[in-house]
């Protein structure tokens, strides 16, 4: 699942689990055991690598530890995307479309909370830097200058 979607799903999973297995009807250990039984793949691995004191602790502690790990994972992915965006270059023979797709993916990961207008300007400036040797690039430069003047 896309990392952004995983992060958005954590509160929904917690709410759904709490509705299905309420605290008043299930013991803390039972809820933890059921929850861990649902985990698979990377989530199960994340659980297994938690410190023993957390795994054996209260259910809420396990949930919080998994949520914290997801947050750190997302911050790492954002840092890698920012680095990738800074070093992104159009390769010889690479189509502009292919470059723009890569630019769009990296910029979404690097700036997840940026509004569309600002994101478009960021992408246009990066694209211009890669295409400024083209004779037609002055059209893009004029648009960027006009947009920067409006801010």
C-alpha positions as semicolon CSV with decimal commas, in nm:
position;residue;x (nm);y (nm);z (nm)
1;X;0,000;0,000;0,000
2;X;0,125;0,351;-0,078
3;X;0,299;0,496;0,232
4;X;0,067;0,795;0,246
5;X;-0,236;0,567;0,235
6;X;-0,085;0,348;0,508
7;X;-0,049;0,650;0,735
8;X;-0,403;0,761;0,666
9;X;-0,530;0,409;0,740
10;X;-0,382;0,383;1,092
11;X;-0,660;0,580;1,266
12;X;-0,925;0,393;1,066
13;X;-0,779;0,053;1,156
14;X;-0,758;0,150;1,522
15;X;-1,118;0,276;1,521
16;X;-1,248;-0,035;1,343
17;X;-1,057;-0,266;1,574
18;X;-1,186;-0,081;1,882
19;X;-1,544;-0,110;1,758
20;X;-1,511;-0,480;1,684
21;X;-1,309;-0,565;1,997
22;X;-1,410;-0,310;2,265
23;X;-1,208;-0,279;2,586
24;X;-1,508;-0,361;2,806
25;X;-1,561;-0,699;2,635
26;X;-1,203;-0,815;2,577
27;X;-0,899;-0,825;2,800
28;X;-0,596;-0,621;2,702
29;X;-0,395;-0,937;2,632
30;X;-0,674;-1,084;2,417
31;X;-0,704;-0,766;2,212
32;X;-0,327;-0,757;2,162
33;X;-0,318;-1,123;2,057
34;X;-0,605;-1,075;1,811
35;X;-0,445;-0,760;1,667
36;X;-0,107;-0,928;1,621
37;X;-0,286;-1,219;1,453
38;X;-0,415;-0,979;1,188
39;X;-0,070;-0,839;1,111
40;X;0,115;-0,971;0,809
41;X;0,414;-0,886;0,594
42;X;0,603;-0,571;0,687
43;X;0,361;-0,487;0,970
44;X;0,426;-0,826;1,132
45;X;0,801;-0,774;1,094
46;X;0,772;-0,430;1,255
47;X;0,589;-0,589;1,549
48;X;0,842;-0,870;1,588
49;X;1,130;-0,621;1,602
50;X;0,972;-0,416;1,881
51;X;1,154;-0,443;2,215
52;X;1,029;-0,732;2,430
53;X;0,906;-0,496;2,704
54;X;0,677;-0,326;2,450
55;X;0,553;-0,651;2,295
56;X;0,472;-0,785;2,642
57;X;0,332;-0,452;2,762
58;X;-0,017;-0,308;2,723
59;X;-0,201;-0,314;2,392
60;X;-0,203;0,067;2,366
61;X;0,176;0,067;2,400
62;X;0,208;-0,175;2,108
63;X;-0,022;0,042;1,894
64;X;0,172;0,357;1,981
65;X;0,508;0,193;1,906
66;X;0,387;0,072;1,566
67;X;0,243;0,416;1,490
68;X;0,575;0,580;1,587
69;X;0,768;0,345;1,360
70;X;0,537;0,425;1,071
71;X;0,591;0,797;1,130
72;X;0,970;0,753;1,127
73;X;0,945;0,541;0,812
74;X;0,744;0,815;0,642
75;X;0,991;1,085;0,748
76;X;1,275;0,875;0,605
77;X;1,087;0,832;0,279
78;X;1,025;1,206;0,263
79;X;1,394;1,280;0,325
80;X;1,495;1,036;0,049
81;X;1,245;1,198;-0,188
82;X;1,379;1,547;-0,109
83;X;1,731;1,427;-0,181
84;X;1,615;1,260;-0,502
85;X;1,436;1,578;-0,608
86;X;1,750;1,787;-0,551
87;X;1,961;1,552;-0,763
88;X;1,700;1,476;-1,030
89;X;1,840;1,530;-1,380
90;X;1,699;1,458;-1,724
91;X;1,920;1,191;-1,876
92;X;2,026;1,195;-2,240
93;X;1,764;1,012;-2,440
94;X;1,504;1,032;-2,162
95;X;1,172;1,169;-2,281
96;X;1,032;1,482;-2,120
97;X;0,721;1,282;-2,031
98;X;0,928;1,022;-1,846
99;X;1,118;1,296;-1,663
100;X;0,793;1,473;-1,568
101;X;0,643;1,152;-1,431
102;X;0,951;1,093;-1,214
103;X;0,941;1,459;-1,107
104;X;0,574;1,431;-1,011
105;X;0,627;1,115;-0,804
106;X;0,928;1,254;-0,617
107;X;0,770;1,594;-0,556
108;X;0,454;1,436;-0,409
109;X;0,665;1,231;-0,168
110;X;0,898;1,521;-0,085
111;X;0,622;1,777;-0,023
112;X;0,311;1,581;0,085
113;X;0,128;1,876;0,243
114;X;0,202;2,140;-0,022
115;X;-0,094;2,293;-0,206
116;X;-0,140;2,228;-0,580
117;X;-0,044;2,577;-0,697
118;X;0,285;2,577;-0,506
119;X;0,358;2,220;-0,616
120;X;0,302;2,316;-0,979
121;X;0,546;2,607;-0,944
122;X;0,811;2,383;-0,782
123;X;0,779;2,130;-1,063
124;X;0,787;2,398;-1,332
125;X;1,107;2,548;-1,192
126;X;1,278;2,209;-1,178
127;X;1,159;2,128;-1,530
128;X;1,284;2,464;-1,657
129;X;1,630;2,399;-1,510
130;X;1,646;2,076;-1,708
131;X;1,515;2,224;-2,033
132;X;1,668;2,573;-2,031
133;X;1,906;2,481;-2,316
134;X;1,606;2,431;-2,547
135;X;1,526;2,728;-2,773
136;X;1,158;2,712;-2,668
137;X;1,243;2,721;-2,296
138;X;1,203;3,099;-2,281
139;X;0,823;3,050;-2,289
140;X;0,844;2,853;-1,966
141;X;1,080;3,111;-1,816
142;X;0,831;3,391;-1,895
143;X;0,548;3,200;-1,727
144;X;0,761;3,137;-1,418
145;X;0,866;3,503;-1,399
146;X;0,503;3,614;-1,421
147;X;0,402;3,365;-1,151
148;X;0,688;3,470;-0,920
149;X;0,590;3,835;-0,971
150;X;0,235;3,763;-0,849
151;X;0,350;3,627;-0,513
